[in-house]
């Protein structure tokens, strides 16, 4: 895709999302373009409430992909996605269900704080009387609690603490 994320408008995004007719086009456009625009968080929230299958999927794919690509946004913005994930966990459309699950798992892999919040959300979803919700929850819990994921998110915490300590020690020389 040869588009500049800084030049994409909201109207373009809204027009394109309505034209999606396959999961791969949806995912590639969201991951390689939309997630890098200044509208990514707004559109993730907006589209996740959509009725059309690919519009709704795009909302959750955006949540997943911004959690991968956006290194500067704080945890609060990602925590705002968790109620939307929970509220849409009963959608019976396979492509939406998988995107909801992907968003929950990717948010939970961002760092140890979001890992804990995502696991809490997955446990809440597990209590919903829906086979789709239970699939999302069990898959997310299995992925987010496995030792490899736990080691990774805990190493992120250690790296961030080390970076902060280095910055503080450098600041004392100024």
Residue pairs with C-beta under 8 A, 6 or more apart in sequence:
1 28
1 29
1 32
1 33
3 33
5 33
5 34
5 36
5 37
6 37
6 38
8 33
8 34
8 37
8 39
10 39
10 42
10 43
13 34
13 37
13 39
13 43
14 43
16 29
17 26
17 43
17 47
17 54
17 55
17 58
18 52
18 55
20 26
20 29
20 54
20 55
20 57
20 58
21 54
22 54
23 54
23 57
23 95
26 54
26 57
26 58
26 61
27 61
29 58
30 58
30 61
30 62
30 65
31 61
31 65
31 68
31 69
34 40
34 43
34 58
34 62
34 65
35 62
35 65
35 66
35 68
35 69
35 70
36 69
37 43
40 62
40 66
40 70
41 66
41 73
41 77
43 58
43 59
43 62
44 59
44 60
44 62
44 63
44 66
44 81
45 59
45 80
45 81
45 84
46 59
47 55
47 56
47 58
47 59
47 62
48 56
48 59
48 60
48 63
48 81
48 84
48 88
49 56
49 59
49 84
50 56
50 58
50 59
53 93
53 95
53 96
54 95
56 88
56 91
56 93
56 96
56 99
57 95
57 96
57 99
59 84
59 99
60 85
60 88
60 96
60 99
60 100
60 102
60 103
61 99
61 102
61 103
63 78
63 81
63 84
63 85
63 103
63 106
63 107
64 99
64 102
64 103
64 105
64 106
64 107
65 106
66 73
67 78
67 103
67 106
67 107
67 109
67 110
67 114
68 106
75 110
75 111
75 113
75 114
75 117
78 107
78 110
78 114
79 114
79 117
81 103
81 107
82 104
82 107
82 117
82 118
82 121
85 100
85 103
85 104
85 107
85 121
85 125
86 121
86 124
86 125
86 128
88 96
88 100
89 97
89 100
89 125
89 128
89 130
89 132
89 133
89 136
89 137
90 128
90 130
90 132
90 133
91 97
91 100
91 132
92 132
97 132
97 135
97 136
100 136
101 135
101 136
101 139
101 140
104 118
104 121
104 122
104 125
104 136
104 140
105 118
105 139
105 140
105 143
105 144
107 114
107 117
107 118
108 114
108 115
108 117
108 118
108 119
108 122
108 140
108 143
108 144
108 149
108 153
109 115
109 144
109 149
109 152
109 153
110 153
110 156
111 153
111 156
111 157
111 160
112 153
112 154
112 156
112 157
114 153
115 144
115 149
115 150
115 153
118 140
118 144
119 140
119 141
119 144
119 145
122 136
122 137
122 140
122 141
122 144
123 137
123 141
125 133
125 134
125 136
125 137
125 140
126 133
126 134
126 137
126 138
126 141
128 134
128 137
143 149
